[in-house]
Amino acid sequence: MEQVCVGVDIGGTSVKLGIFTLSGTLLKKWEIPTEPKNEPKALIEKIGKSIKENLKEGGLSLTDCVGVGMGVPGPVMPNGYIEVVVNIGWKEIFPARILSDLLDGMPVALGNDANVAALGEAWMGGAKHIKDVVMVTLGTGVGGGIIIDGKIVPGKHGLGGEIGHMHVREAETEKCNCGGKGCLEQISSATGIVKEAKRLLEKKKDTSRLALIEDLTAKDVLDAAKAGDKLAIEVVDIVAKYLGIALSHIAMVVDPDIFVIGGGVSKAGDFLINKIREKFIYYTPITKNKADIVLAKLGNDAGIYGAAKLVIA
């Protein structure tokens, strides 16, 4: 029987799981609710039970599995310690140790979900076979992951890849959720795009069809920009500008081969990527040999792919 590994991506509402061959073929994937919250050991026990059941259903045993990787939505220290994961109520815990004990001592690796998603894209996604990758996820917030020489760079304090909280705009007056002001997340997330649009609409309300939309979304703004709405294009240009600045700063520090853009906002496709690339080129005049900027390919499965890769040498 071919050996396998398991990837686990723990989110705020569901836990995604997948069984993979060691060459990266997804054999099976499934989900379970992220319940009970605020009881980490109970949830980890539920994950362990689900892994055993699904391996058995596939005609596999624990001895056929080389290990389990887990991505969690919060900072992970290099030794696997989690101080706090707010949206699932985890505090001061070593989750990998608990799961390993439940799986008869099987190796279990742990990583931040954004870093793990980046590893997934580097393994089997938009940056397949590329060893130096930075992923930026544009969703409700802005996340990221840094992969250098095929390995995640988590940082000494678990903050590696916290791209959304890079300070990029000095003139910002509102506070970010992190407590700072002028973070990239405040501009280039789905939430930030809506905020930027509303700011411009207050000044130029009669110049855009966006003024007619009651519950404005980032998709509305991006669709309007694609259709030629001048105010929406102005918003996208602002978003692309600050993403270009952020990527240029990252390039000057880690110099990746490629940037992978994922998350819900990235569904705007090449329209958005081309604008980001234009700004990135402008802000990196030092060299003609620049990192490429591409779209992510694995979608919501990036986390389970990357988690599985954590346990494969």
C-alpha positions as CSV (number, residue, x, y, z in Angstrom):
1,M,0.0,0.0,0.0
2,E,1.3,3.4,-1.0
3,Q,2.1,5.7,2.0
4,V,0.0,8.8,2.6
5,C,-0.1,11.9,4.7
6,V,-3.0,14.0,6.0
7,G,-3.5,17.8,5.8
8,V,-5.7,19.6,8.3
9,D,-6.8,23.2,7.8
10,I,-8.6,24.6,10.9
11,G,-10.9,27.6,10.2
12,G,-13.3,29.6,12.2
13,T,-16.4,27.6,11.1
14,S,-15.0,24.4,9.6
15,V,-12.0,22.1,9.7
16,K,-11.0,20.9,6.2
17,L,-9.1,17.6,6.0
18,G,-7.4,15.8,3.1
19,I,-5.6,12.5,2.5
20,F,-2.7,12.8,0.1
21,T,-0.1,10.6,-1.6
22,L,3.4,11.7,-0.8
23,S,3.7,12.9,-4.4
24,G,0.8,15.4,-3.9
25,T,-2.2,13.6,-5.2
26,L,-5.4,14.4,-3.2
27,L,-7.1,11.1,-2.6
28,K,-10.0,12.3,-0.4
29,K,-11.1,15.5,1.3
30,W,-13.9,16.3,3.8
31,E,-14.9,18.8,6.4
32,I,-16.1,18.8,10.0
33,P,-17.5,21.7,12.0
34,T,-15.1,23.7,14.2
35,E,-16.9,22.6,17.3
36,P,-16.7,22.8,20.2
37,K,-15.0,26.1,20.2
38,N,-13.0,27.3,23.3
39,E,-12.3,23.6,24.1
40,P,-9.2,22.8,22.1
41,K,-8.6,19.3,23.4
42,A,-12.1,18.3,22.6
43,L,-11.8,19.7,19.0
44,I,-8.4,18.0,18.5
45,E,-9.9,14.7,19.8
46,K,-12.7,15.1,17.2
47,I,-10.1,15.7,14.5
48,G,-8.1,12.7,15.5
49,K,-11.2,10.5,15.4
50,S,-12.2,11.8,12.0
51,I,-8.7,11.1,10.6
52,K,-8.8,7.5,11.9
53,E,-12.3,6.9,10.5
54,N,-11.5,8.3,7.0
55,L,-8.2,6.4,6.8
56,K,-10.0,3.2,7.6
57,E,-12.7,3.9,5.0
58,G,-9.9,4.2,2.5
59,G,-8.5,0.9,3.4
60,L,-5.6,2.5,5.3
61,S,-4.2,2.3,8.8
62,L,-2.2,4.6,11.0
63,T,0.9,2.8,9.9
64,D,0.3,3.7,6.3
65,C,0.3,7.4,7.2
66,V,3.7,9.2,7.6
67,G,2.2,12.1,9.5
68,V,-0.4,14.9,9.8
69,G,0.1,18.6,9.2
70,M,-2.2,21.2,10.7
71,G,-2.7,24.9,9.8
72,V,-4.3,27.1,12.5
73,P,-5.6,30.7,12.2
74,G,-3.0,32.4,14.5
75,P,0.7,32.7,15.3
76,V,2.6,29.5,16.0
77,M,5.9,29.5,17.8
78,P,8.7,27.5,16.3
79,N,8.3,24.9,19.1
80,G,4.6,24.4,18.3
81,Y,3.3,26.5,21.2
82,I,0.2,28.6,20.6
83,E,-0.4,31.5,23.0
84,V,-3.8,32.4,21.6
85,V,-6.0,31.8,18.5
86,V,-8.8,34.2,19.1
87,N,-11.5,33.0,16.7
88,I,-11.4,29.4,17.9
89,G,-10.7,30.1,21.5
90,W,-7.4,28.3,21.8
91,K,-5.0,29.5,24.5
92,E,-1.6,28.3,25.8
93,I,-1.5,24.9,24.1
94,F,0.7,22.5,22.1
95,P,-1.9,21.1,19.7
96,A,0.5,18.9,17.7
97,R,1.5,17.0,20.8
98,I,-2.1,16.3,21.7
99,L,-3.0,15.1,18.2
100,S,0.2,13.0,18.0
101,D,-0.7,11.2,21.3
102,L,-4.2,10.5,19.9
103,L,-2.7,8.9,16.8
104,D,-0.3,6.5,18.5
105,G,2.7,8.9,18.4
106,M,2.4,9.7,14.7
107,P,4.4,12.8,13.6
108,V,2.3,15.9,13.6
109,A,3.5,19.3,12.4
110,L,1.9,22.7,13.0
111,G,1.9,26.0,11.2
112,N,0.0,29.3,10.8
113,D,-2.8,28.9,8.2
114,A,-1.6,31.6,5.8
115,N,2.0,30.3,5.9
116,V,0.7,26.8,5.3
117,A,-1.5,27.9,2.4
118,A,1.6,29.5,0.8
119,L,3.4,26.2,1.2
120,G,0.5,24.5,-0.6
121,E,0.7,26.9,-3.5
122,A,4.4,26.4,-3.7
123,W,4.0,22.6,-3.7
124,M,1.1,22.0,-6.0
125,G,-0.4,25.4,-6.9
126,G,0.4,28.7,-8.6
127,A,4.1,28.4,-7.7
128,K,4.6,24.7,-8.3
129,H,8.2,23.6,-8.1
130,I,9.4,27.1,-7.1
131,K,11.3,27.3,-3.9
132,D,11.3,31.0,-3.1
133,V,7.7,32.2,-2.9
134,V,5.6,34.9,-1.1
135,M,1.9,34.5,-1.0
136,V,-0.5,37.3,-0.3
137,T,-4.1,36.4,0.5
138,L,-6.7,39.2,-0.1
139,G,-9.8,38.4,1.8
140,T,-11.7,39.9,4.8
141,G,-8.2,40.7,5.9
142,V,-4.8,40.5,4.3
143,G,-2.6,37.5,5.1
144,G,0.5,36.0,3.8
145,G,3.2,33.4,3.9
146,I,6.9,33.4,3.1
147,I,8.6,30.3,1.6
148,I,12.4,30.4,1.2
149,D,14.3,27.4,-0.2
150,G,11.0,25.4,0.1
151,K,10.6,26.1,3.8
152,I,8.2,28.3,5.7
153,V,9.7,31.4,7.4
154,P,7.5,31.7,10.5
155,G,9.8,34.2,12.3
156,K,11.1,34.1,15.9
157,H,7.7,35.3,17.3
158,G,5.4,33.7,14.8
159,L,4.9,36.9,12.9
160,G,6.6,35.9,9.6
161,G,4.2,36.6,6.8
162,E,2.0,39.0,8.6
163,I,1.9,41.1,5.4
164,G,-1.4,42.7,6.2
165,H,0.0,44.6,9.1
166,M,2.9,46.2,7.2
167,H,2.6,50.0,7.7
168,V,2.1,51.5,4.3
169,R,0.0,54.7,4.6
170,E,1.1,57.5,6.9
171,A,-2.1,59.5,6.4
172,E,-4.5,56.9,7.7
173,T,-6.5,58.1,10.7
174,E,-8.6,55.1,11.5
175,K,-7.2,52.2,13.6
176,C,-6.6,48.7,12.2
177,N,-7.9,45.7,14.2
178,C,-4.3,45.1,15.3
179,G,-4.3,48.5,17.0
180,G,-2.1,50.2,14.4
181,K,-2.9,52.8,11.7
182,G,-2.1,52.6,8.0
183,C,-1.8,48.8,7.7
184,L,-2.0,47.3,4.2
185,E,-5.1,45.3,5.4
186,Q,-7.0,48.6,5.9
187,I,-6.7,49.3,2.2
188,S,-6.3,46.1,0.2
189,S,-8.6,43.7,1.9
190,A,-12.2,43.2,0.8
191,T,-13.2,45.3,3.8
192,G,-10.6,48.0,2.9
193,I,-11.8,48.2,-0.7
194,V,-15.3,48.9,0.4
195,K,-14.0,51.5,2.9
196,E,-11.9,53.2,0.2
197,A,-14.9,53.3,-2.2
198,K,-17.2,54.8,0.5
199,R,-14.6,57.5,1.2
200,L,-14.5,58.5,-2.5
201,L,-18.3,58.3,-2.8
202,E,-18.6,60.9,0.0
203,K,-16.6,63.3,-2.3
204,K,-17.9,62.3,-5.7
205,K,-21.2,60.6,-5.1
206,D,-22.8,61.7,-8.4
207,T,-19.9,60.3,-10.5
208,S,-20.3,56.5,-9.9
209,R,-22.9,53.8,-10.3
210,L,-21.6,52.5,-7.0
211,A,-23.7,55.1,-5.3
212,L,-26.8,53.2,-6.3
213,I,-25.7,50.0,-4.4
214,E,-27.0,49.8,-0.9
215,D,-24.8,47.0,0.6
216,L,-21.6,47.7,-1.3
217,T,-19.1,44.8,-1.6
218,A,-15.5,44.5,-2.8
219,K,-16.8,42.5,-5.8
220,D,-19.2,45.4,-6.7
221,V,-16.2,47.7,-6.8
222,L,-14.0,45.4,-8.8
223,D,-16.8,44.6,-11.3
224,A,-17.6,48.3,-11.7
225,A,-13.9,49.0,-12.3
226,K,-13.7,46.3,-15.0
227,A,-16.8,47.9,-16.6
228,G,-15.0,51.3,-16.8
229,D,-16.5,53.1,-13.8
230,K,-14.0,55.9,-13.1
231,L,-14.5,56.1,-9.3
232,A,-14.2,52.3,-9.0
233,I,-11.0,52.4,-11.2
234,E,-9.6,55.0,-8.8
235,V,-10.3,52.7,-5.9
236,V,-8.5,49.8,-7.5
237,D,-5.6,52.0,-8.4
238,I,-5.3,53.0,-4.7
239,V,-5.5,49.3,-3.7
240,A,-2.9,48.3,-6.3
241,K,-0.6,51.2,-5.4
242,Y,-0.3,50.1,-1.7
243,L,0.0,46.4,-2.7
244,G,2.8,47.4,-5.1
245,I,4.6,49.3,-2.3
246,A,4.2,46.3,0.1
247,L,5.5,43.8,-2.5
248,S,8.4,46.1,-3.3
249,H,9.4,46.2,0.4
250,I,9.1,42.4,0.6
251,A,11.2,42.0,-2.6
252,M,14.0,44.2,-1.1
253,V,14.1,41.9,2.0
254,V,13.6,38.3,0.8
255,D,13.7,38.7,-3.1
256,P,11.3,35.8,-4.0
257,D,11.1,34.3,-7.4
258,I,7.3,34.7,-7.4
259,F,4.4,36.4,-5.6
260,V,1.2,34.4,-5.5
261,I,-2.0,36.4,-5.0
262,G,-5.0,34.5,-3.5
263,G,-8.1,35.1,-1.4
264,G,-11.6,36.2,-2.5
265,V,-10.4,39.6,-3.9
266,S,-8.1,37.8,-6.3
267,K,-11.1,36.5,-8.2
268,A,-10.9,39.8,-10.0
269,G,-8.2,37.9,-11.9
270,D,-5.7,39.4,-14.4
271,F,-7.4,42.8,-14.2
272,L,-6.2,43.2,-10.6
273,I,-2.9,41.3,-11.1
274,N,-1.9,43.6,-14.0
275,K,-2.5,46.7,-12.0
276,I,-0.5,45.3,-9.0
277,R,2.3,44.3,-11.4
278,E,2.4,47.8,-12.9
279,K,2.8,49.4,-9.5
280,F,5.3,46.8,-8.3
281,I,7.5,47.5,-11.4
282,Y,7.3,51.2,-10.7
283,Y,8.4,50.8,-7.0
284,T,11.3,48.4,-7.9
285,P,13.5,50.3,-10.3
286,I,16.7,48.8,-8.9
287,T,16.5,45.8,-11.2
288,K,15.0,44.5,-14.4
289,N,14.9,41.0,-13.0
290,K,11.8,41.2,-10.9
291,A,9.7,38.6,-9.2
292,D,6.6,37.5,-11.2
293,I,3.1,38.0,-9.8
294,V,0.6,35.3,-10.4
295,L,-2.8,34.1,-9.3
296,A,-3.2,31.3,-6.7
297,K,-4.6,28.1,-8.1
298,L,-5.6,25.9,-5.2
299,G,-8.4,28.1,-3.8
300,N,-9.8,26.8,-0.5
301,D,-7.7,23.6,-0.7
302,A,-4.4,25.5,-0.4
303,G,-4.4,25.0,3.4
304,I,-4.8,21.2,3.3
305,Y,-2.2,20.9,0.6
306,G,0.3,23.0,2.6
307,A,-0.5,21.2,5.8
308,A,0.2,17.8,4.2
309,K,3.4,19.1,2.8
310,L,4.6,20.1,6.4
311,V,5.2,16.4,7.1
312,I,6.9,15.5,3.8
313,A,10.6,16.0,3.7
